[in-house]
């Protein structure tokens, strides 16, 4: 259950129920509500969201930089939008899961062979002997691990079904 409250200046929360009590005659004295809304939720965030938040906190900047070099500024912007969306949600949505899959495909160079996509041209500009390649490999392994964790917490999730299905198995 999600409750939105309009917050009035000089109003106190009364009791433990989280409801606002307006001062008597608030409207008569010209008190106007602020546009700030508080949200109260009785549900706990899903466990897979915690994994995603932790991953983006630890690797979000590196993911954005890699996405910029492999997919252009639009891909980098998508990383920042995902980080912001995950910060303000209570459950990992299907669209957010699809974004994670897209970033994994970007890091694993899934669309590099298609000359009609931006990834092809951007990949041609990368020096394969640079440290960037190693960083992308490590980041793709960590992101693949995150996708597996998401699938473990939600067996009905189609996150793993959308990926390339070629996760390396460690012997």
C-alpha atoms as a printed R data frame, in Angstrom:
    type eleno elety resid chain resno      x       y       z
1   ATOM     1    CA   UNK     A     1  0.000   0.000   0.000
2   ATOM     2    CA   UNK     A     2  1.425   3.366  -0.982
3   ATOM     3    CA   UNK     A     3  0.190   6.613   0.512
4   ATOM     4    CA   UNK     A     4  1.070  10.023  -0.866
5   ATOM     5    CA   UNK     A     5  0.827  12.938   1.496
6   ATOM     6    CA   UNK     A     6  0.838  16.595   0.713
7   ATOM     7    CA   UNK     A     7  3.029  18.280   3.288
8   ATOM     8    CA   UNK     A     8  1.992  21.579   4.811
9   ATOM     9    CA   UNK     A     9  4.498  23.947   6.400
10  ATOM    10    CA   UNK     A    10  4.181  24.141  10.181
11  ATOM    11    CA   UNK     A    11  2.260  20.843  10.326
12  ATOM    12    CA   UNK     A    12  3.346  18.014  12.542
13  ATOM    13    CA   UNK     A    13  2.857  14.329  12.096
14  ATOM    14    CA   UNK     A    14  0.435  13.231  14.799
15  ATOM    15    CA   UNK     A    15  0.415   9.766  16.262
16  ATOM    16    CA   UNK     A    16  2.133   6.774  14.748
17  ATOM    17    CA   UNK     A    17 -0.176   6.486  11.780
18  ATOM    18    CA   UNK     A    18  1.806   8.856   9.568
19  ATOM    19    CA   UNK     A    19 -1.151  11.134   8.836
20  ATOM    20    CA   UNK     A    20 -0.865  14.900   8.875
21  ATOM    21    CA   UNK     A    21 -2.979  17.029  11.141
22  ATOM    22    CA   UNK     A    22 -3.523  20.469   9.654
23  ATOM    23    CA   UNK     A    23 -3.589  23.489  11.936
24  ATOM    24    CA   UNK     A    24 -7.036  24.937  12.519
25  ATOM    25    CA   UNK     A    25 -7.875  27.585   9.973
26  ATOM    26    CA   UNK     A    26 -4.906  26.757   7.751
27  ATOM    27    CA   UNK     A    27 -6.776  27.806   4.632
28  ATOM    28    CA   UNK     A    28 -8.055  31.008   6.280
29  ATOM    29    CA   UNK     A    29 -4.531  32.188   7.046
30  ATOM    30    CA   UNK     A    30 -3.311  31.628   3.511
31  ATOM    31    CA   UNK     A    31 -1.163  28.599   4.270
32  ATOM    32    CA   UNK     A    32 -0.336  26.891   1.008
33  ATOM    33    CA   UNK     A    33  0.905  23.350   0.661
34  ATOM    34    CA   UNK     A    34  4.412  22.716  -0.602
35  ATOM    35    CA   UNK     A    35  4.882  20.473  -3.595
36  ATOM    36    CA   UNK     A    36  6.965  17.936  -1.648
37  ATOM    37    CA   UNK     A    37  5.341  14.535  -1.269
38  ATOM    38    CA   UNK     A    38  6.279  11.915   1.263
39  ATOM    39    CA   UNK     A    39  5.728   8.305   0.422
40  ATOM    40    CA   UNK     A    40  4.965   5.640   2.955
41  ATOM    41    CA   UNK     A    41  5.018   2.014   2.017
42  ATOM    42    CA   UNK     A    42  4.256  -1.060   4.041
43  ATOM    43    CA   UNK     A    43  6.095  -3.395   1.669
44  ATOM    44    CA   UNK     A    44  9.782  -4.202   1.882
45  ATOM    45    CA   UNK     A    45 11.907  -3.865  -1.261
46  ATOM    46    CA   UNK     A    46 12.473  -7.085  -3.143
47  ATOM    47    CA   UNK     A    47 15.826  -8.806  -2.521
48  ATOM    48    CA   UNK     A    48 16.905  -8.649  -6.163
49  ATOM    49    CA   UNK     A    49 16.577  -4.863  -6.056
50  ATOM    50    CA   UNK     A    50 19.182  -4.793  -3.294
51  ATOM    51    CA   UNK     A    51 21.608  -6.682  -5.523
52  ATOM    52    CA   UNK     A    52 20.993  -4.268  -8.396
53  ATOM    53    CA   UNK     A    53 21.409  -1.202  -6.181
54  ATOM    54    CA   UNK     A    54 24.658  -2.582  -4.779
55  ATOM    55    CA   UNK     A    55 25.968  -3.366  -8.270
56  ATOM    56    CA   UNK     A    56 25.109   0.080  -9.613
57  ATOM    57    CA   UNK     A    57 26.584   1.753  -6.545
58  ATOM    58    CA   UNK     A    58 29.863  -0.125  -6.956
59  ATOM    59    CA   UNK     A    59 30.084  -0.294 -10.753
60  ATOM    60    CA   UNK     A    60 27.646   2.305 -12.115
61  ATOM    61    CA   UNK     A    61 30.312   4.798 -13.145
62  ATOM    62    CA   UNK     A    62 32.423   2.147 -14.854
63  ATOM    63    CA   UNK     A    63 29.314   0.813 -16.587
64  ATOM    64    CA   UNK     A    64 28.402   4.305 -17.823
65  ATOM    65    CA   UNK     A    65 31.912   4.909 -19.179
66  ATOM    66    CA   UNK     A    66 31.992   1.517 -20.897
67  ATOM    67    CA   UNK     A    67 28.504   2.057 -22.300
68  ATOM    68    CA   UNK     A    68 29.592   5.415 -23.707
69  ATOM    69    CA   UNK     A    69 32.574   3.902 -25.521
70  ATOM    70    CA   UNK     A    70 30.665   0.850 -26.776
71  ATOM    71    CA   UNK     A    71 27.189   2.280 -27.388
72  ATOM    72    CA   UNK     A    72 27.551   6.050 -27.568
73  ATOM    73    CA   UNK     A    73 26.172   8.832 -25.396
74  ATOM    74    CA   UNK     A    74 22.635   7.440 -25.507
75  ATOM    75    CA   UNK     A    75 23.783   4.190 -23.888
76  ATOM    76    CA   UNK     A    76 25.624   6.130 -21.200
77  ATOM    77    CA   UNK     A    77 22.482   8.150 -20.539
78  ATOM    78    CA   UNK     A    78 20.504   4.932 -20.182
79  ATOM    79    CA   UNK     A    79 22.876   3.841 -17.399
80  ATOM    80    CA   UNK     A    80 22.267   7.063 -15.487
81  ATOM    81    CA   UNK     A    81 18.509   6.794 -15.997
82  ATOM    82    CA   UNK     A    82 18.581   3.224 -14.694
83  ATOM    83    CA   UNK     A    83 20.602   4.270 -11.634
84  ATOM    84    CA   UNK     A    84 18.086   6.997 -10.854
85  ATOM    85    CA   UNK     A    85 15.073   4.736 -11.442
86  ATOM    86    CA   UNK     A    86 16.465   1.975  -9.216
87  ATOM    87    CA   UNK     A    87 17.081   4.474  -6.427
88  ATOM    88    CA   UNK     A    88 13.393   5.413  -6.321
89  ATOM    89    CA   UNK     A    89 11.613   2.113  -6.830
90  ATOM    90    CA   UNK     A    90 10.520  -0.633  -4.447
91  ATOM    91    CA   UNK     A    91 10.635  -3.470  -6.975
92  ATOM    92    CA   UNK     A    92 12.791  -4.216  -9.967
93  ATOM    93    CA   UNK     A    93 10.550  -3.737 -12.982
94  ATOM    94    CA   UNK     A    94 10.631  -5.683 -16.190
95  ATOM    95    CA   UNK     A    95 11.910  -2.616 -18.065
96  ATOM    96    CA   UNK     A    96 14.787  -2.197 -15.602
97  ATOM    97    CA   UNK     A    97 15.676  -5.865 -15.998
98  ATOM    98    CA   UNK     A    98 15.643  -5.403 -19.767
99  ATOM    99    CA   UNK     A    99 18.039  -2.482 -19.389
100 ATOM   100    CA   UNK     A   100 20.448  -4.681 -17.440
101 ATOM   101    CA   UNK     A   101 20.254  -7.291 -20.192
102 ATOM   102    CA   UNK     A   102 20.907  -4.588 -22.803
103 ATOM   103    CA   UNK     A   103 24.045  -3.481 -20.929
104 ATOM   104    CA   UNK     A   104 25.232  -7.071 -20.704
105 ATOM   105    CA   UNK     A   105 24.745  -7.478 -24.450
106 ATOM   106    CA   UNK     A   106 26.645  -4.239 -24.992
107 ATOM   107    CA   UNK     A   107 29.575  -5.400 -22.847
108 ATOM   108    CA   UNK     A   108 29.702  -8.820 -24.500
109 ATOM   109    CA   UNK     A   109 29.773  -7.174 -27.957
110 ATOM   110    CA   UNK     A   110 26.680  -9.004 -29.116
111 ATOM   111    CA   UNK     A   111 25.752  -6.471 -31.809
112 ATOM   112    CA   UNK     A   112 29.238  -5.477 -32.996
113 ATOM   113    CA   UNK     A   113 28.967  -7.513 -36.196
114 ATOM   114    CA   UNK     A   114 25.880  -5.596 -37.385
115 ATOM   115    CA   UNK     A   115 27.117  -2.715 -39.592
116 ATOM   116    CA   UNK     A   116 23.795  -0.892 -39.203
117 ATOM   117    CA   UNK     A   117 24.278  -0.403 -35.458
118 ATOM   118    CA   UNK     A   118 26.377   2.205 -33.697
119 ATOM   119    CA   UNK     A   119 28.255  -0.490 -31.767
120 ATOM   120    CA   UNK     A   120 30.038  -1.590 -34.947
121 ATOM   121    CA   UNK     A   121 31.588   1.811 -35.628
122 ATOM   122    CA   UNK     A   122 32.453   2.504 -31.997
123 ATOM   123    CA   UNK     A   123 34.078  -0.895 -31.531
124 ATOM   124    CA   UNK     A   124 36.329  -0.255 -34.538
125 ATOM   125    CA   UNK     A   125 37.779   2.762 -32.698
126 ATOM   126    CA   UNK     A   126 38.847   0.755 -29.623
127 ATOM   127    CA   UNK     A   127 42.445  -0.366 -29.213
128 ATOM   128    CA   UNK     A   128 42.174  -4.064 -28.363
129 ATOM   129    CA   UNK     A   129 45.436  -3.937 -26.388
130 ATOM   130    CA   UNK     A   130 44.115  -1.245 -24.024
131 ATOM   131    CA   UNK     A   131 43.115  -1.746 -20.392
132 ATOM   132    CA   UNK     A   132 39.573  -0.825 -21.378
133 ATOM   133    CA   UNK     A   133 39.071  -4.273 -22.917
134 ATOM   134    CA   UNK     A   134 40.048  -6.010 -19.662
135 ATOM   135    CA   UNK     A   135 37.774  -3.693 -17.680
136 ATOM   136    CA   UNK     A   136 34.863  -4.505 -20.001
137 ATOM   137    CA   UNK     A   137 35.472  -8.234 -19.601
138 ATOM   138    CA   UNK     A   138 35.471  -7.986 -15.802
139 ATOM   139    CA   UNK     A   139 32.409  -5.761 -15.825
140 ATOM   140    CA   UNK     A   140 30.511  -8.128 -18.124
141 ATOM   141    CA   UNK     A   141 31.328 -11.051 -15.800
142 ATOM   142    CA   UNK     A   142 30.047  -9.098 -12.794
143 ATOM   143    CA   UNK     A   143 26.913  -8.057 -14.655
144 ATOM   144    CA   UNK     A   144 26.341 -11.657 -15.780
145 ATOM   145    CA   UNK     A   145 26.656 -12.741 -12.154
146 ATOM   146    CA   UNK     A   146 24.087 -10.110 -11.170
147 ATOM   147    CA   UNK     A   147 21.675 -11.370 -13.829
148 ATOM   148    CA   UNK     A   148 22.056 -14.911 -12.469
149 ATOM   149    CA   UNK     A   149 21.335 -13.641  -8.930
150 ATOM   150    CA   UNK     A   150 18.195 -11.922 -10.181
151 ATOM   151    CA   UNK     A   151 17.049 -15.141 -11.847
152 ATOM   152    CA   UNK     A   152 17.732 -17.128  -8.647
153 ATOM   153    CA   UNK     A   153 15.512 -14.815  -6.581
154 ATOM   154    CA   UNK     A   154 12.735 -14.924  -9.162
155 ATOM   155    CA   UNK     A   155 12.574 -18.197 -11.104
156 ATOM   156    CA   UNK     A   156  9.770 -16.829 -13.275
157 ATOM   157    CA   UNK     A   157 11.934 -13.883 -14.334
158 ATOM   158    CA   UNK     A   158 12.747 -13.732 -18.005
159 ATOM   159    CA   UNK     A   159 15.988 -11.807 -17.433
160 ATOM   160    CA   UNK     A   160 18.169 -14.820 -18.158
161 ATOM   161    CA   UNK     A   161 15.970 -15.843 -21.076
162 ATOM   162    CA   UNK     A   162 16.690 -12.505 -22.754
163 ATOM   163    CA   UNK     A   163 20.457 -12.815 -22.465
164 ATOM   164    CA   UNK     A   164 22.592 -14.677 -24.926
165 ATOM   165    CA   UNK     A   165 22.233 -17.948 -22.962
166 ATOM   166    CA   UNK     A   166 25.965 -18.460 -23.294
167 ATOM   167    CA   UNK     A   167 27.101 -17.807 -19.759
168 ATOM   168    CA   UNK     A   168 30.408 -19.580 -19.223
169 ATOM   169    CA   UNK     A   169 30.223 -22.373 -16.690
170 ATOM   170    CA   UNK     A   170 33.131 -22.496 -14.283
171 ATOM   171    CA   UNK     A   171 34.418 -26.046 -13.961
